[in-house]
Amino acid sequence: MTGPRQKRDLREPTVFELSVPGRRGWRLPELDVDEVDPARAFGEENLRSEPAGLPALSEPEVARHFARLAELNYHIERSVYPLGSCTMKYNPKVNEDVARLAGFTRLHPETDAASSQGALSLMYNLSRHLCEISGMDAVSLEPPAGASGELTGMLIARAHHRERGEDRHKVIVPDSAHGTNPASLTLAGFTPVELKSGPDGRVDVDALRKAVGEDTAGVMITNPNTLGVFESRIGDVIDIVHGVGGLVYLDGANLNASLGIVRPGDVGFDMMHFNLHKTFSAPHGGGGPGAGPVGVKSFLKEYLPRPLPARDERRSRGVEYYMDHEGERSIGKVHSWYGNFLVMVKAYAYILALGPEGLRRVAENAVLNANYLQEKLKDVYELPYDGRCQHEFVLSASRQKAGGVKALDVAKRLLDLGLHAPTVYFPLIVKEALMVEPTETESRRSLDGFVEAMRRIAREAEEDPEKVTRAPVATPVGRLDEVRAARELDVVWEGD
Amino acid sequence: MPYIPNTDNDREQMLREIGAESLDDLFADVPAEFRLDRPLDIPGPLSEQELTRHMAKLASMNTTPERVLSFLGGGVYDMHVPSLVSHVTGMPQFYTAYTPYQAEASQGTLQAIYEFQTLIARLTGMDVANASLYDGATAMAEAALLAVGAKRTRKVAVAETVSPAFRSVLRTYVGSLGVEVAELPRDGGATDPGRLADAADGAAAVIVQHPNFFGSLEPMREIRAEASKAGSLLIAVVDPLSLAVLAPPGEYGADVAVGEGQTLGAPMGFGGPLLGFVATGREHLRRLPGRVVGATEDHEGRRGYVMTLQTREQHIRRARATSNICTNQALVALGATVYLSLLGDEGLKGLALRVASTARYAAQVLARVDGVSLRFERPFFREFVVELPFDAHRAKADLAEAGIWPGVSCGCYYEGLENCLLVSVSENHDRHDVDTLASGVEAIVAQGRDT
């Protein structure tokens, strides 16, 4: 995408503009039964009155269109993708291959247990491995994304309190939390209570003590938190919440830093979600599909979505692995079937490829790489919360802003230099935030390349700020007018 | 460690540069009492060879339509996935990219989503569509929340003929918000419009699937009129393949169209990842859940795409967002975009008619089997319900021995339909497959009569 210096119009027409009546991209098998007469089969009033207006293209034209679109994308195989909280690690190829085995892709979810032992054993063992990795007692693989896992967790909290006859409607979230946390707990019928972070960026334990009460249903904590620091007083945090009868939920987005080092279940968390597309290397797909399994301690197991993959070594049902549908106290289903199975296949393959030693090395190197970057950048960008970080850290462009260069400008200039930007303006508690997460799959060489680019931009911000504020100039399009997009709302092609 | 570049030597050098004694130093904030003092008890590490062997073994322990004659459906279907679809979704430029937060470096993903939104809007006959949701069930639940927000009443009415799994997810989503879920009674294989207005009284939305779980067409125009009398929005749950032939929701006046798009180029995958979509009228655009991509321009007037209306979303609006959705199913939506681009109007219509024709032939030959009948007298699209003279579970077990999976047992989901099978036909079936099914059914029915 950051191609030749000279500007060329890289715009690819929409697929609708490329359409030529009469072109076809597919041949159907010969029909060997009588063709239905739609009017007689469905009734005249049930028929579509005119064609939908789908494009007409041959296969090479479609292939070329999407190959050209592909050229306009940045991706993990180009270079570092340091989006904080997103854990953009390399996606091993073998995982893609095994997830395309016909025994997985062409498996219908209504297939009986005897005919799906491979899939069921994979799901059962993945859930056991996630339990071991997290210190939780039971896992549901059903939530199809992290936010869905959060909703599941909050519905479990609700069911738990309701069953005890307690009306608890408040859930506490630190002001550094992901936006999905307050959105998910609201969807579960709770009211969020925002907790201001302490001066060190961690949960303010005294403030928490004051905030909790008998109406506290629980607290949602991200650990390491979104500033990239471990909640060193997490034991106190959990005791305080448990002390008033609340539950403690872990937003597991940052689990990459903890693999084999510390298990949330041992720390005292009651439940959590995993992001298989972050920690366990399933690709992000340009925004999904992900997978957000939920793990709980045994006292909450009954509330998990059903069915749960289960094992019976004695095969009393005639099979070793099966789906256990029992569970009248379950919160219900959050997905049509069992969740994003093919994503689970990739995560399972990843865990087996790494093993216990490998997973620990993932965490160590993720944390080492982040500390290395932090060390090399903290003299040119402000580091609001100093000290060792975990898998990510947050810089601020506030020093540059004084000279007219904002965090967004730094991000856009990185695109010019052929790299992806960090997460910007998050967490909300840091002004001009640049949240950097390199992951363990970056080499020292690529880290040094990122450092060099970031230092160069800091220099440009002083010497030639316009170079930064005008960025990007080397991308297929320049900075896009988001205000216009929201005002004019051109969300479907109407040009034909 | 093939996936981790740093060697021990790199690590030591890097530790020195950051002034740390050891790796342990980096974890000093983790209280010692919580540190794991043993290796994780999980298997591995496996080499790529060992891993592929293990995975191939697991895959071979699953039975797929490659090895049996399957008529399983009920929401997920064994449709052909054109080669180009998986080649495009297998490009690292697409599958290894993140959500397109940096628009200028993500124009490929953004334009593909814009095209997806357009394709879905056109197929459903609605003004606008979102960038996709997890699956049809969550799309339906989110649409119900949209209606509750628009109408400000805490009730929705859902037809009994809507997929049981979809209704189950709906209850999970709206239950904790104090939204009542009323069921619209059916008359045989379809919703009874005459009893709709009463059951839907005061409901923000009437939710009907068309074709419904039984494969039957619903009287959508009458339902629309009755829903209006009740003051409710109409949410139509549709099968995108059917829309090549059947009137789209926009033509019968639905307010929101949702559905499952798995058949548009995604494999069954044991039920996931799937592809939910939501389309609606411009008046509800600002209530749409999830991502929406819009076109705009850069300072030089070049067209480009961005995620728009982000002020509805959780990362801006937090607790007041229209939904908690962050991730959607971008890669599956990309696959659907490739799929629909290949097929076009003509291809999709040809495919729909092929499936409908084979399904009709299947219904005819099965109904000719002595003791077997069609359960409902309604027009159907790709699947239909047959009634056997005995329990469908038993029939399934008997037929499985002959390598035939005749369909989904309706008795798992509906009382009184214990002897019924939902038979689904795809374009992978031909006359011979259907004849094999019919003679298989004939044989077990005859056997059942003898015993």
Chai-1 contact restraints between the chains, C-beta under 6 A:
chainA,res_idxA,chainB,res_idxB,connection_type,confidence,min_distance_angstrom,max_distance_angstrom,comment,restraint_id
A,T14,B,E115,contact,1.0,0.0,6.0,A-B,restraint_1
A,V15,B,E115,contact,1.0,0.0,6.0,A-B,restraint_2
A,V15,B,S341,contact,1.0,0.0,6.0,A-B,restraint_3
A,G25,B,L342,contact,1.0,0.0,6.0,A-B,restraint_4
A,W26,B,L342,contact,1.0,0.0,6.0,A-B,restraint_5
A,W26,B,L343,contact,1.0,0.0,6.0,A-B,restraint_6
A,W26,B,G347,contact,1.0,0.0,6.0,A-B,restraint_7
A,L28,B,G350,contact,1.0,0.0,6.0,A-B,restraint_8
A,L28,B,R354,contact,1.0,0.0,6.0,A-B,restraint_9
A,L31,B,R354,contact,1.0,0.0,6.0,A-B,restraint_10
A,L31,B,S357,contact,1.0,0.0,6.0,A-B,restraint_11
A,D32,B,D430,contact,1.0,0.0,6.0,A-B,restraint_12
A,D32,B,R431,contact,1.0,0.0,6.0,A-B,restraint_13
A,V33,B,S357,contact,1.0,0.0,6.0,A-B,restraint_14
A,V33,B,T358,contact,1.0,0.0,6.0,A-B,restraint_15
A,V33,B,Y361,contact,1.0,0.0,6.0,A-B,restraint_16
A,V33,B,R431,contact,1.0,0.0,6.0,A-B,restraint_17
A,E35,B,S357,contact,1.0,0.0,6.0,A-B,restraint_18
A,V36,B,A356,contact,1.0,0.0,6.0,A-B,restraint_19
A,V36,B,S357,contact,1.0,0.0,6.0,A-B,restraint_20
A,V36,B,R360,contact,1.0,0.0,6.0,A-B,restraint_21
A,P38,B,V245,contact,1.0,0.0,6.0,A-B,restraint_22
A,F42,B,P379,contact,1.0,0.0,6.0,A-B,restraint_23
A,N46,B,L217,contact,1.0,0.0,6.0,A-B,restraint_24
A,N46,B,L246,contact,1.0,0.0,6.0,A-B,restraint_25
A,N46,B,A247,contact,1.0,0.0,6.0,A-B,restraint_26
A,R48,B,A247,contact,1.0,0.0,6.0,A-B,restraint_27
A,P51,B,D345,contact,1.0,0.0,6.0,A-B,restraint_28
A,A52,B,R122,contact,1.0,0.0,6.0,A-B,restraint_29
A,A52,B,L123,contact,1.0,0.0,6.0,A-B,restraint_30
A,A52,B,D345,contact,1.0,0.0,6.0,A-B,restraint_31
A,G53,B,R122,contact,1.0,0.0,6.0,A-B,restraint_32
A,L54,B,L340,contact,1.0,0.0,6.0,A-B,restraint_33
A,L54,B,G344,contact,1.0,0.0,6.0,A-B,restraint_34
A,L54,B,D345,contact,1.0,0.0,6.0,A-B,restraint_35
A,P55,B,S341,contact,1.0,0.0,6.0,A-B,restraint_36
A,P55,B,G344,contact,1.0,0.0,6.0,A-B,restraint_37
A,A56,B,G344,contact,1.0,0.0,6.0,A-B,restraint_38
A,L57,B,S341,contact,1.0,0.0,6.0,A-B,restraint_39
A,E59,B,L84,contact,1.0,0.0,6.0,A-B,restraint_40
A,V62,B,S341,contact,1.0,0.0,6.0,A-B,restraint_41
A,V62,B,L342,contact,1.0,0.0,6.0,A-B,restraint_42
A,A63,B,L84,contact,1.0,0.0,6.0,A-B,restraint_43
A,F66,B,V88,contact,1.0,0.0,6.0,A-B,restraint_44
A,L69,B,G108,contact,1.0,0.0,6.0,A-B,restraint_45
A,L69,B,Q111,contact,1.0,0.0,6.0,A-B,restraint_46
A,L69,B,A112,contact,1.0,0.0,6.0,A-B,restraint_47
A,A70,B,M91,contact,1.0,0.0,6.0,A-B,restraint_48
A,A70,B,Q93,contact,1.0,0.0,6.0,A-B,restraint_49
A,A70,B,F94,contact,1.0,0.0,6.0,A-B,restraint_50
A,A70,B,G108,contact,1.0,0.0,6.0,A-B,restraint_51
A,L72,B,Q107,contact,1.0,0.0,6.0,A-B,restraint_52
A,L72,B,G108,contact,1.0,0.0,6.0,A-B,restraint_53
A,N73,B,Q93,contact,1.0,0.0,6.0,A-B,restraint_54
A,N73,B,A97,contact,1.0,0.0,6.0,A-B,restraint_55
A,N73,B,S106,contact,1.0,0.0,6.0,A-B,restraint_56
A,N73,B,G108,contact,1.0,0.0,6.0,A-B,restraint_57
A,N73,B,T109,contact,1.0,0.0,6.0,A-B,restraint_58
A,Y74,B,A105,contact,1.0,0.0,6.0,A-B,restraint_59
A,H75,B,P92,contact,1.0,0.0,6.0,A-B,restraint_60
A,H75,B,Q93,contact,1.0,0.0,6.0,A-B,restraint_61
A,H75,B,T96,contact,1.0,0.0,6.0,A-B,restraint_62
A,H75,B,A97,contact,1.0,0.0,6.0,A-B,restraint_63
A,I76,B,T96,contact,1.0,0.0,6.0,A-B,restraint_64
A,E77,B,P92,contact,1.0,0.0,6.0,A-B,restraint_65
A,E77,B,T96,contact,1.0,0.0,6.0,A-B,restraint_66
A,L83,B,Y98,contact,1.0,0.0,6.0,A-B,restraint_67
A,C86,B,Y98,contact,1.0,0.0,6.0,A-B,restraint_68
A,M88,B,Y98,contact,1.0,0.0,6.0,A-B,restraint_69
A,N91,B,T96,contact,1.0,0.0,6.0,A-B,restraint_70
A,P92,B,Y3,contact,1.0,0.0,6.0,A-B,restraint_71
A,V94,B,E48,contact,1.0,0.0,6.0,A-B,restraint_72
A,V98,B,M55,contact,1.0,0.0,6.0,A-B,restraint_73
A,L101,B,A59,contact,1.0,0.0,6.0,A-B,restraint_74
A,A102,B,T64,contact,1.0,0.0,6.0,A-B,restraint_75
A,A102,B,E66,contact,1.0,0.0,6.0,A-B,restraint_76
A,G103,B,A59,contact,1.0,0.0,6.0,A-B,restraint_77
A,G103,B,S60,contact,1.0,0.0,6.0,A-B,restraint_78
A,G103,B,N62,contact,1.0,0.0,6.0,A-B,restraint_79
A,F104,B,A59,contact,1.0,0.0,6.0,A-B,restraint_80
A,T105,B,P267,contact,1.0,0.0,6.0,A-B,restraint_81
A,T105,B,G269,contact,1.0,0.0,6.0,A-B,restraint_82
A,R106,B,T64,contact,1.0,0.0,6.0,A-B,restraint_83
A,R106,B,P65,contact,1.0,0.0,6.0,A-B,restraint_84
A,L107,B,N62,contact,1.0,0.0,6.0,A-B,restraint_85
A,L107,B,T64,contact,1.0,0.0,6.0,A-B,restraint_86
A,L107,B,F270,contact,1.0,0.0,6.0,A-B,restraint_87
A,H108,B,L72,contact,1.0,0.0,6.0,A-B,restraint_88
A,H108,B,M268,contact,1.0,0.0,6.0,A-B,restraint_89
A,P109,B,V76,contact,1.0,0.0,6.0,A-B,restraint_90
A,P109,B,F270,contact,1.0,0.0,6.0,A-B,restraint_91
A,P109,B,G271,contact,1.0,0.0,6.0,A-B,restraint_92
A,E110,B,L72,contact,1.0,0.0,6.0,A-B,restraint_93
A,E110,B,V408,contact,1.0,0.0,6.0,A-B,restraint_94
A,S115,B,T63,contact,1.0,0.0,6.0,A-B,restraint_95
A,S116,B,N62,contact,1.0,0.0,6.0,A-B,restraint_96
A,Q117,B,M61,contact,1.0,0.0,6.0,A-B,restraint_97
A,G118,B,L58,contact,1.0,0.0,6.0,A-B,restraint_98
A,G118,B,A59,contact,1.0,0.0,6.0,A-B,restraint_99
A,G118,B,M61,contact,1.0,0.0,6.0,A-B,restraint_100
A,G118,B,N62,contact,1.0,0.0,6.0,A-B,restraint_101
A,A119,B,N62,contact,1.0,0.0,6.0,A-B,restraint_102
A,A119,B,F270,contact,1.0,0.0,6.0,A-B,restraint_103
A,L122,B,L58,contact,1.0,0.0,6.0,A-B,restraint_104
A,H129,B,I42,contact,1.0,0.0,6.0,A-B,restraint_105
A,E132,B,L40,contact,1.0,0.0,6.0,A-B,restraint_106
A,E132,B,D41,contact,1.0,0.0,6.0,A-B,restraint_107
A,E132,B,I42,contact,1.0,0.0,6.0,A-B,restraint_108
A,P144,B,Y134,contact,1.0,0.0,6.0,A-B,restraint_109
A,A145,B,T327,contact,1.0,0.0,6.0,A-B,restraint_110
A,A147,B,N324,contact,1.0,0.0,6.0,A-B,restraint_111
A,A147,B,I325,contact,1.0,0.0,6.0,A-B,restraint_112
A,A147,B,C326,contact,1.0,0.0,6.0,A-B,restraint_113
A,L151,B,N324,contact,1.0,0.0,6.0,A-B,restraint_114
A,R158,B,S176,contact,1.0,0.0,6.0,A-B,restraint_115
A,G179,B,Q314,contact,1.0,0.0,6.0,A-B,restraint_116
A,G179,B,H315,contact,1.0,0.0,6.0,A-B,restraint_117
A,G179,B,R318,contact,1.0,0.0,6.0,A-B,restraint_118
A,T180,B,Q314,contact,1.0,0.0,6.0,A-B,restraint_119
A,T180,B,N324,contact,1.0,0.0,6.0,A-B,restraint_120
A,T180,B,C326,contact,1.0,0.0,6.0,A-B,restraint_121
A,P182,B,R318,contact,1.0,0.0,6.0,A-B,restraint_122
A,P182,B,A319,contact,1.0,0.0,6.0,A-B,restraint_123
A,A183,B,Q314,contact,1.0,0.0,6.0,A-B,restraint_124
A,A183,B,A321,contact,1.0,0.0,6.0,A-B,restraint_125
A,A183,B,N324,contact,1.0,0.0,6.0,A-B,restraint_126
A,S184,B,N324,contact,1.0,0.0,6.0,A-B,restraint_127
A,T186,B,A319,contact,1.0,0.0,6.0,A-B,restraint_128
A,L187,B,N324,contact,1.0,0.0,6.0,A-B,restraint_129
A,A188,B,S176,contact,1.0,0.0,6.0,A-B,restraint_130
A,G189,B,S176,contact,1.0,0.0,6.0,A-B,restraint_131
A,G189,B,L177,contact,1.0,0.0,6.0,A-B,restraint_132
A,P192,B,A319,contact,1.0,0.0,6.0,A-B,restraint_133
A,F230,B,D29,contact,1.0,0.0,6.0,A-B,restraint_134
A,F230,B,V30,contact,1.0,0.0,6.0,A-B,restraint_135
A,S232,B,D29,contact,1.0,0.0,6.0,A-B,restraint_136
A,G260,B,L40,contact,1.0,0.0,6.0,A-B,restraint_137
A,I261,B,F27,contact,1.0,0.0,6.0,A-B,restraint_138
A,V262,B,V30,contact,1.0,0.0,6.0,A-B,restraint_139
A,V262,B,F34,contact,1.0,0.0,6.0,A-B,restraint_140
A,V262,B,R35,contact,1.0,0.0,6.0,A-B,restraint_141
A,R263,B,L36,contact,1.0,0.0,6.0,A-B,restraint_142
A,D266,B,F34,contact,1.0,0.0,6.0,A-B,restraint_143
A,V267,B,F34,contact,1.0,0.0,6.0,A-B,restraint_144
A,P283,B,Y95,contact,1.0,0.0,6.0,A-B,restraint_145
A,P283,B,T96,contact,1.0,0.0,6.0,A-B,restraint_146
A,H284,B,Y98,contact,1.0,0.0,6.0,A-B,restraint_147
A,G285,B,Y95,contact,1.0,0.0,6.0,A-B,restraint_148
A,G285,B,A330,contact,1.0,0.0,6.0,A-B,restraint_149
A,G285,B,L331,contact,1.0,0.0,6.0,A-B,restraint_150
A,G286,B,F94,contact,1.0,0.0,6.0,A-B,restraint_151
A,G286,B,A97,contact,1.0,0.0,6.0,A-B,restraint_152
A,G286,B,T109,contact,1.0,0.0,6.0,A-B,restraint_153
A,G286,B,A330,contact,1.0,0.0,6.0,A-B,restraint_154
A,G287,B,T99,contact,1.0,0.0,6.0,A-B,restraint_155
A,G287,B,N328,contact,1.0,0.0,6.0,A-B,restraint_156
A,G287,B,A330,contact,1.0,0.0,6.0,A-B,restraint_157
A,G288,B,T327,contact,1.0,0.0,6.0,A-B,restraint_158
A,G288,B,N328,contact,1.0,0.0,6.0,A-B,restraint_159
A,G288,B,Q329,contact,1.0,0.0,6.0,A-B,restraint_160
A,G288,B,A330,contact,1.0,0.0,6.0,A-B,restraint_161
A,P289,B,P273,contact,1.0,0.0,6.0,A-B,restraint_162
A,P289,B,Q329,contact,1.0,0.0,6.0,A-B,restraint_163
A,G290,B,T327,contact,1.0,0.0,6.0,A-B,restraint_164
A,G332,B,S168,contact,1.0,0.0,6.0,A-B,restraint_165
A,G332,B,R171,contact,1.0,0.0,6.0,A-B,restraint_166
A,G332,B,T172,contact,1.0,0.0,6.0,A-B,restraint_167
A,K333,B,S168,contact,1.0,0.0,6.0,A-B,restraint_168
A,K333,B,V169,contact,1.0,0.0,6.0,A-B,restraint_169
A,K333,B,T172,contact,1.0,0.0,6.0,A-B,restraint_170
A,V334,B,T172,contact,1.0,0.0,6.0,A-B,restraint_171
A,S336,B,D135,contact,1.0,0.0,6.0,A-B,restraint_172
A,S336,B,A137,contact,1.0,0.0,6.0,A-B,restraint_173
A,S336,B,A165,contact,1.0,0.0,6.0,A-B,restraint_174
A,W337,B,G271,contact,1.0,0.0,6.0,A-B,restraint_175
A,W337,B,G272,contact,1.0,0.0,6.0,A-B,restraint_176
A,Y338,B,G271,contact,1.0,0.0,6.0,A-B,restraint_177
A,G339,B,G272,contact,1.0,0.0,6.0,A-B,restraint_178
A,N340,B,G272,contact,1.0,0.0,6.0,A-B,restraint_179
A,N340,B,P273,contact,1.0,0.0,6.0,A-B,restraint_180
A,F341,B,G269,contact,1.0,0.0,6.0,A-B,restraint_181
A,F341,B,F270,contact,1.0,0.0,6.0,A-B,restraint_182
A,F341,B,G272,contact,1.0,0.0,6.0,A-B,restraint_183
A,L342,B,G269,contact,1.0,0.0,6.0,A-B,restraint_184
A,A349,B,L51,contact,1.0,0.0,6.0,A-B,restraint_185
A,L352,B,P43,contact,1.0,0.0,6.0,A-B,restraint_186
A,L352,B,G44,contact,1.0,0.0,6.0,A-B,restraint_187
A,L352,B,L46,contact,1.0,0.0,6.0,A-B,restraint_188
A,L352,B,L51,contact,1.0,0.0,6.0,A-B,restraint_189
A,A353,B,L46,contact,1.0,0.0,6.0,A-B,restraint_190
A,A353,B,L51,contact,1.0,0.0,6.0,A-B,restraint_191
A,L354,B,G44,contact,1.0,0.0,6.0,A-B,restraint_192
A,L354,B,P45,contact,1.0,0.0,6.0,A-B,restraint_193
A,G355,B,G44,contact,1.0,0.0,6.0,A-B,restraint_194
A,G355,B,P45,contact,1.0,0.0,6.0,A-B,restraint_195
A,P356,B,P39,contact,1.0,0.0,6.0,A-B,restraint_196
A,P356,B,L40,contact,1.0,0.0,6.0,A-B,restraint_197
A,P356,B,I42,contact,1.0,0.0,6.0,A-B,restraint_198
A,G358,B,M1,contact,1.0,0.0,6.0,A-B,restraint_199
A,G358,B,P45,contact,1.0,0.0,6.0,A-B,restraint_200
A,R361,B,M1,contact,1.0,0.0,6.0,A-B,restraint_201
A,R361,B,I4,contact,1.0,0.0,6.0,A-B,restraint_202
A,E364,B,L23,contact,1.0,0.0,6.0,A-B,restraint_203
A,N365,B,I4,contact,1.0,0.0,6.0,A-B,restraint_204
A,N365,B,N6,contact,1.0,0.0,6.0,A-B,restraint_205
A,V367,B,L26,contact,1.0,0.0,6.0,A-B,restraint_206
A,L368,B,M14,contact,1.0,0.0,6.0,A-B,restraint_207
A,N371,B,I18,contact,1.0,0.0,6.0,A-B,restraint_208
A,N371,B,L26,contact,1.0,0.0,6.0,A-B,restraint_209
A,Y372,B,M14,contact,1.0,0.0,6.0,A-B,restraint_210
A,Y372,B,I18,contact,1.0,0.0,6.0,A-B,restraint_211
A,E375,B,I18,contact,1.0,0.0,6.0,A-B,restraint_212
A,R388,B,L26,contact,1.0,0.0,6.0,A-B,restraint_213
A,L415,B,E104,contact,1.0,0.0,6.0,A-B,restraint_214
A,L415,B,A105,contact,1.0,0.0,6.0,A-B,restraint_215
A,A421,B,Q102,contact,1.0,0.0,6.0,A-B,restraint_216
A,E440,B,I4,contact,1.0,0.0,6.0,A-B,restraint_217
A,T441,B,Y3,contact,1.0,0.0,6.0,A-B,restraint_218
A,S443,B,P5,contact,1.0,0.0,6.0,A-B,restraint_219
A,R444,B,D10,contact,1.0,0.0,6.0,A-B,restraint_220
A,P472,B,E104,contact,1.0,0.0,6.0,A-B,restraint_221
A,T475,B,E104,contact,1.0,0.0,6.0,A-B,restraint_222
A,T475,B,A105,contact,1.0,0.0,6.0,A-B,restraint_223
A,P476,B,Q107,contact,1.0,0.0,6.0,A-B,restraint_224
A,V477,B,E104,contact,1.0,0.0,6.0,A-B,restraint_225
A,V477,B,D298,contact,1.0,0.0,6.0,A-B,restraint_226
A,V477,B,R302,contact,1.0,0.0,6.0,A-B,restraint_227
A,V477,B,G304,contact,1.0,0.0,6.0,A-B,restraint_228
A,G478,B,D298,contact,1.0,0.0,6.0,A-B,restraint_229
A,G478,B,H299,contact,1.0,0.0,6.0,A-B,restraint_230
A,G478,B,E300,contact,1.0,0.0,6.0,A-B,restraint_231
A,L480,B,A103,contact,1.0,0.0,6.0,A-B,restraint_232
A,L480,B,T296,contact,1.0,0.0,6.0,A-B,restraint_233
A,L480,B,D298,contact,1.0,0.0,6.0,A-B,restraint_234
A,L480,B,G304,contact,1.0,0.0,6.0,A-B,restraint_235
A,L480,B,V306,contact,1.0,0.0,6.0,A-B,restraint_236
A,D481,B,T296,contact,1.0,0.0,6.0,A-B,restraint_237
A,D481,B,E297,contact,1.0,0.0,6.0,A-B,restraint_238
A,E482,B,V306,contact,1.0,0.0,6.0,A-B,restraint_239
A,R484,B,T296,contact,1.0,0.0,6.0,A-B,restraint_240
A,A485,B,G294,contact,1.0,0.0,6.0,A-B,restraint_241
A,A485,B,T296,contact,1.0,0.0,6.0,A-B,restraint_242
A,A485,B,V306,contact,1.0,0.0,6.0,A-B,restraint_243
A,A485,B,T308,contact,1.0,0.0,6.0,A-B,restraint_244
A,A486,B,T308,contact,1.0,0.0,6.0,A-B,restraint_245
A,A486,B,L309,contact,1.0,0.0,6.0,A-B,restraint_246
A,L489,B,G294,contact,1.0,0.0,6.0,A-B,restraint_247
A,D490,B,G294,contact,1.0,0.0,6.0,A-B,restraint_248
A,D490,B,A295,contact,1.0,0.0,6.0,A-B,restraint_249
A,V491,B,Q117,contact,1.0,0.0,6.0,A-B,restraint_250
A,V491,B,V128,contact,1.0,0.0,6.0,A-B,restraint_251
A,V491,B,V292,contact,1.0,0.0,6.0,A-B,restraint_252
A,V491,B,G294,contact,1.0,0.0,6.0,A-B,restraint_253
A,V492,B,Q117,contact,1.0,0.0,6.0,A-B,restraint_254
A,V492,B,T118,contact,1.0,0.0,6.0,A-B,restraint_255
A,V492,B,A121,contact,1.0,0.0,6.0,A-B,restraint_256
A,V492,B,V128,contact,1.0,0.0,6.0,A-B,restraint_257
A,W493,B,T118,contact,1.0,0.0,6.0,A-B,restraint_258
